[in-house]
Amino acid sequence: MDSRCPAAHPDDPTPCDGPVVVMVLDAFNDGAKACEHHGARILASLDGGRVCALPDAPAGAAIRVFTAADSIRPFCWFDGPRIDPSQLSHAENRARISR
């Protein structure tokens, strides 16, 4: 692909994994159209974010993005130590609680 989807963060170096298929919305209903890969990465970085499939999306696209975002750390393209709950994925935080 020559260009990346609108949801790809400028600091995220990863390429899109396919066409734009979902809309990722923040807590204020502002949104960005995204491929599944960048949709999951940006959803993981939002508080109160949600995802919905675009009309021509393949079946299950929004579910795949939502599921993938659960295990992705917020702003995963930044390096550095991650110990604060706000820096960990939802899955990592759930694992900490269940110990």
RAKAKA-V809315 format. One record per backbone hydrogen bond with DSSP energy under -1.0 kcal/mol. CO is the residue of the C=O (numbers start at 1). NH is the residue of the N-H. E is the energy in kcal/mol with one decimal. If there is no record, write none. Layout:
CO NH E
CO NH E
This chain:
5 8 -1.6
9 12 -1.7
21 54 -2.8
22 34 -2.7
23 52 -2.2
24 32 -1.9
25 50 -2.2
26 29 -1.9
30 26 -2.7
32 24 -2.7
34 21 -2.5
34 22 -2.1
35 39 -2.3
36 40 -2.2
37 41 -1.9
38 42 -2.5
39 43 -2.3
40 44 -2.1
43 46 -1.3
50 25 -2.9
52 23 -3.0
54 57 -2.2
58 61 -1.8
60 64 -2.6
61 65 -2.1
62 66 -2.7
63 67 -2.7
64 68 -2.4
65 69 -2.5
66 70 -1.0
68 71 -1.2
69 72 -1.1
70 91 -2.4
75 78 -2.3
84 87 -2.4
85 88 -1.3
89 93 -2.2
90 94 -2.3
91 95 -2.1
92 96 -1.9
93 97 -1.8
94 98 -1.9
